[in-house]
Every structure is written in C-alpha cells, then in structure tokens.
Amino acid sequence: METKKIIIILPIINYIIFFSLISKIINLSWYDSLGYAITATLLEIFIFKKWLWKIPILQKITKINNIQGIWTGKIVSNYDDKEHIIEEVIIKQSFNKYKVVLSTKESRSYSGINEISINEFDRMELQYMYKNEAPVNLRKKNPMHFGVANLEYKDNKLTGTYWTDREINGGKNTRGTMELQRTNKNGHFDLISILDVFDVF
C-alpha cells in the first residue's frame, strides 16, 4: 500500500477506535476522539520512522533498507581515468530521508536535495545532489562544484554513477562510477527529530 494511502487511512482507523471503543470506557466526545486520533497518528508515525522501519521484515516489505553507518570505497572519474580511494562516507538516515558526507584526500562532499526510490528490480536507490569543497590549498586544482549521484543498494554495497558541473578539457563535464562498502553500522546515525512526525509524505 502506498505511503499516502496509509497516511489517509491511519487517522481514520484511530478515530474509529477512540470514538467507537474507547469513548464507551472513558466517555469521550466526537471532537475529543478526533484530537486523540490525530495525536495517536503522529506518535505512530514517529515510532515507525524512529524504530519500526528498521525491523528486517518491514525492510523487506517497504524495500527501504537500513544503510546508516560509515562506508568506504572508490571512485573512478573521467577527469584523470584513475581510481581514487574514498576514505569515509557517513550516511545518516530515517525511513524516507538521508544525508551523505563523503571524504577523500582532496575534498569533501555534502548531500543536499535527495530522494529514496525503488527501481524496477525492487532495489533501493539513492538519488541526491551534493556540494563538493576542497581544502584551501587545493581549490585551484579542484574548485568548488556541484554534482548528482545515483547509487543502487545491492548485496550490501552501494554502486552507481555520478556527474558534476566541473568541466575538463573540451568542455565535457566530469563524471564517473562509485562503489561503497559499509565498514561500521554501530553508532548514532539516526536522521530524525520530533518535527519529522509532521513530514508525513
């Protein structure tokens, strides 16, 4: 069932429970029942986004995998056709949000606009825009630039492609491939706050 349908149905079910069942026990009016139903719905959304979505069986149903943690890997770019080691990638995640911070010896990237989608093979994909900044002493060689990445989660790896607005000889944009492997999933990587209960879609 689609998320939007669940969000519509859930408060209705809660209202029926409070008005038809609980109101007979503690004498709730219809508007009191409505208030309790809305509160219960927000609490249920928070609990799901904070904890329940990580349960393996729910990950199989939703196709949203828990990829929080520290990753490492490599990039191959047409900028120099060489393999560059990715020293660290930190991924923070909630059910429908994530942030990516990627570090190499030459620069650091921060994700901005992002989306989690399920592709035609029923696999989770990360699609995000990012900003890349190099240390001051390397900015002449590697100026600040923006890019887009598309990574597929399969066999406990994230693999895919990226494209940037940085140009190389001939006016072509730099692009390449990326492969990541998780090295540590222990720690606090949850990307959620109490305000996320209002972000139901």
C-alpha positions in Angstrom: 0.0 0.0 0.0 1.3 3.5 -0.9 2.5 5.7 1.9 -0.1 8.4 1.1 -2.9 5.9 1.3 -1.6 4.7 4.7 -1.4 8.3 6.0 -5.0 8.9 5.0 -6.3 5.6 6.4 -4.4 5.6 9.7 -6.1 8.6 11.4 -9.5 7.3 10.3 -8.8 3.9 11.9 -7.5 5.7 15.0 -10.7 7.8 15.1 -12.9 4.8 14.8 -11.0 3.1 17.7 -11.3 6.1 20.0 -14.9 7.1 19.1 -16.4 3.6 18.9 -14.5 1.7 21.5 -12.5 3.8 24.0 -15.2 6.5 24.2 -17.5 3.9 25.8 -15.0 3.4 28.6 -13.9 6.9 29.4 -16.8 8.9 27.9 -15.1 10.8 25.0 -17.0 13.2 22.7 -16.5 13.1 19.0 -14.1 16.0 18.9 -12.1 14.6 21.9 -11.9 11.4 19.9 -10.7 13.3 16.9 -7.9 15.0 18.9 -6.8 11.7 20.4 -6.8 10.1 16.9 -4.6 12.9 15.5 -2.2 12.7 18.4 -2.0 8.9 18.2 -1.4 9.1 14.4 1.6 11.5 14.9 3.0 9.3 17.6 2.7 6.2 15.4 4.4 7.9 12.6 7.3 9.0 14.8 7.7 5.5 16.3 7.7 4.0 12.8 10.2 6.4 11.4 12.4 6.2 14.5 12.4 2.4 15.2 9.9 0.2 13.4 11.1 0.7 9.9 14.5 -0.9 10.8 12.9 -4.3 11.6 14.1 -6.7 8.9 10.6 -7.9 7.9 9.4 -4.3 7.4 12.5 -3.5 5.4 11.6 -6.4 3.1 8.0 -5.1 2.8 8.9 -1.4 2.2 12.1 -2.2 0.2 13.8 0.6 2.3 17.0 -0.8 3.7 18.8 0.5 6.7 22.1 1.8 5.2 23.1 4.0 8.2 26.7 4.0 9.2 30.3 4.5 7.9 31.2 3.4 4.4 34.4 3.4 2.3 35.1 2.7 -1.3 36.4 4.1 -4.5 35.6 6.5 -7.4 36.8 6.2 -11.0 36.5 9.5 -12.8 36.9 10.6 -16.4 38.8 13.6 -15.0 42.0 11.6 -14.9 40.8 8.0 -15.5 42.3 7.0 -12.2 40.8 5.2 -9.2 40.5 7.4 -6.1 40.0 6.0 -2.6 37.0 7.2 -0.7 38.3 7.4 2.9 35.0 7.8 4.6 31.3 8.1 3.8 28.9 8.9 6.7 25.3 8.1 6.0 22.6 9.3 8.4 19.0 8.0 7.7 15.4 7.9 8.7 12.7 6.0 6.8 12.4 8.5 4.0 15.4 10.8 4.5 19.1 10.5 4.4 22.3 12.6 4.4 25.6 11.7 2.9 29.0 13.2 3.8 31.8 11.8 1.5 35.5 12.4 2.2 38.6 11.9 0.1 42.2 13.2 0.5 41.3 16.0 -1.9 37.8 17.1 -1.0 34.6 16.6 1.0 31.0 16.4 -0.4 27.8 17.1 1.4 24.4 15.9 0.1 21.5 18.3 -0.3 18.3 17.5 -2.2 17.8 13.8 -2.1 15.3 11.0 -2.7 14.9 7.4 -1.9 13.3 5.4 -4.7 12.6 1.7 -5.6 13.8 0.8 -9.1 12.3 -1.8 -11.5 14.4 -4.5 -9.8 12.8 -3.8 -6.4 16.1 -2.4 -5.1 16.5 0.8 -3.2 18.2 3.7 -5.0 19.7 6.9 -3.6 19.5 9.9 -5.8 21.0 13.1 -4.5 22.6 16.4 -5.3 25.8 17.4 -3.5 28.2 20.2 -3.0 32.0 19.4 -3.1 34.6 21.6 -1.4 38.3 21.1 -1.3 40.8 22.4 1.3 42.0 26.0 0.6 45.4 24.8 -0.7 43.7 22.5 -3.3 41.0 24.8 -4.6 42.9 26.0 -7.6 43.2 22.4 -8.8 39.7 21.3 -7.5 37.3 24.3 -7.3 34.0 24.1 -5.5 31.4 22.3 -7.6 28.0 20.6 -7.5 27.1 17.2 -8.6 24.4 14.5 -8.8 24.8 10.8 -7.7 22.7 7.8 -8.3 23.5 4.7 -6.2 21.8 1.3 -6.0 21.9 -0.8 -2.9 22.6 -4.5 -3.7 24.4 -7.3 -1.9 25.3 -4.9 0.9 27.0 -2.5 -1.4 26.1 0.9 -2.9 27.2 1.2 -6.6 26.4 3.7 -9.3 27.4 6.8 -11.2 27.8 10.5 -10.6 28.0 13.6 -12.7 29.4 17.1 -11.8 29.2 20.6 -13.3 33.0 20.8 -13.2 34.4 20.8 -16.8 37.5 19.1 -18.2 39.3 19.7 -21.5 36.9 20.0 -24.4 34.1 21.4 -22.1 32.9 18.0 -21.0 31.5 17.6 -17.5 33.3 15.2 -15.2 31.5 12.0 -14.4 32.4 8.6 -13.2 31.5 5.5 -11.1 31.3 4.9 -7.4 31.4 1.8 -5.3 30.9 1.8 -1.5 31.1 -0.9 1.2 29.9 -0.4 4.8 32.6 -0.8 7.4 30.7 0.2 10.6 27.0 0.4 11.3 27.3 0.8 15.0 26.8 4.3 16.5 24.2 7.1 16.3 23.3 7.8 12.7 19.5 8.4 13.0 18.3 11.3 11.0 15.1 12.2 12.7 13.7 14.7 15.1 10.3 15.2 16.7 9.5 17.6 13.8 9.6 14.7 11.3 6.2 13.5 12.6 4.7 16.3 10.6 6.6 15.3 7.4 4.1 12.5 6.7 4.6 12.4 2.9 
